[in-house]
Amino acid sequence: MEITQRTIGEEMCVISLDGTLNARSAEQVKDAFREVAGKGIRQVILDLGNVPFIDSSGLAAMVSGLKTLNEKDGSLKLASLQSQADLLFKLTMFDKVFELFSDVDSAIQSFES
């Protein structure tokens, strides 16, 4: 799993994942959320455009990130879900827990409005 961060302004960043989000990579993703929250970033967009598969550990990592950011009065939005992830979110009803966007730019705009 490759994780990159791009800061937008003082309180927003995009975390982009590249690879499978599963038990092997979930802890790395949780660490990324803790790192940005520790820097005072409160608005996070998780770019899943290069994540072909997410399992239950991956879902747990995203819930952990949501909780970490909520504790800092922040929020997490997800962007660019591939078909497997999109189906997973609908089946588990996580599409009611997370705000989902078709692309990163749409998620950024939602924070700005």
N, C-alpha and C positions, 0 to 999 in steps of 0.2 A: 504494500500500500504506500503510495506516495501522497503526501499531504503538503499543500502549499497554502500560504496565507497572503492575502492582498488587503492592505488597509485602505479604507476609503474614509477620509476625514478623521476626526478624533475618536469617534465612538462606534464606527462601523467597520466590519471586515468581512471578506469572503474567504471561507475555507473551502478549498477545492480538493476533492478526493479523486484518486486515480487507482483503481483496482477493486478487488472484491472486499466488501465490508462484512467481515465474519469474525469468528472467535479469535483468529490470529491478529486481526487489525483493530479490533474494537478498543483495546486499551490505548492505542496510539491516538485514536479519534477522541477519546475522553480526555487525554492529555492536551490535545489541541484546544478543546473547549476550555479547560482549566487555565491554560496559558493565556488565551485572549481575554478571559474574564479577569484574570489577575492583572492584566495591563489596563483595565478600566474600560475595555470595549464592551458595549452593551447591546449592540445590534449586529447579529451574526447571520450571514447567509451561508448555508451549506450547499455547495455546488456538487450535485451528484451526477452530472452529465457523463462522467467517465467511470461510473460504478455499474457494472453489468449485473451484479448479484448482491443482495443483502439478506442475511439470515437473522435469526432471533437475537443473536449477540450484537449484531449491527443495529437492530432496532433499539436494544437496551442502551447502546452507546449514545444514540441520538436522544433518547429520553433523559439520560444522564446529563447530556449537554444542555437540554432544555431546562432541566432543574437547576444546573449550575448557573445558567444565565438568569433565570427567574429569581434566584436568590440575590442577584446583584441588580434587580429591577431591569433586567435586559430581556431580549427576546431572540428567538431562533426561527428562521424561515428556511424552507428547503426549496431548491430550484433544480430544474432540468432532470427530473426523475426518468430513468429508462423504463421500458415496459414492465420488466419483472418487479422493480421497486414500486412502480405505480400500482400494479395489481396487488402486491403485498400490502401496501398502505390501505387500499380499499377493503381487502379481505379482513384485515385486522382492525379496521376503522380508525387507524392512525391518521387518516386524512381529516378526521375531526379534531385531532389533537394538535397537529402541525399545520401551519399555513404553507400550502404548496403553490409553486409558481412554475410556469412553463420555461422560464429562463432567468438568468441572474439579473439582467437589467430590469425585468418586471418586479423582482423582489426588492431591488434597490429603490425603485420608484415608490413602492408601497411604504417603505420607511420614510421617504421624503415627503409624502403627502399627509 
